[in-house]
Amino acid sequence: GMMIWYDSQEKYFGQWSENLQNGYGVHIWYESKGEQKYLRNRYVGEWYNSKRQGYGIFFYSNGERYEGMWNDDYKDGFGVFTFQNGSQYIGKFQNDRMIEVPTDEIFVANSNGGKLGHISKIKGAKTIR
């Protein structure tokens, strides 16, 4: 089914259970001023009781994106965050934040002309926040 929140400029289409977003669905947040532009922010993935839960992808309006695990509406578990410049943080998240991990567990992937380059282990690297 589909629901539109006109006051907050949001739309959800996907599975429902007991009047809550449950199962697989897509939630879109439109731009609040001017002409509505599709995909300002968008989440595609699993829901539980109207919260992002399980595997999903969040597309940010600035071109960044997060793909990975969610818990109670927060990035939580393993995921990949792609920054505007194409570089990526690949690793663990907790409570919506990238978390510190031992240096030998940090991997960074760089984009090369829109294609994912090599993934390398970085010595002495710090987690990007």
Long-range contacts (C-beta under 8 A, 24 or more apart in sequence): 9-36, 14-47, 15-47, 20-47, 20-49, 20-50, 21-47, 21-49, 21-50, 21-51, 22-47, 22-48, 22-49, 22-50, 23-47, 31-61, 45-70, 46-70, 68-93, 69-93, 82-111, 83-128, 85-111, 86-110, 86-111, 86-114, 87-111, 88-116, 89-127, 89-128, 90-119, 91-127, 97-129, 98-127, 98-128, 98-129, 99-127, 100-127, 101-127
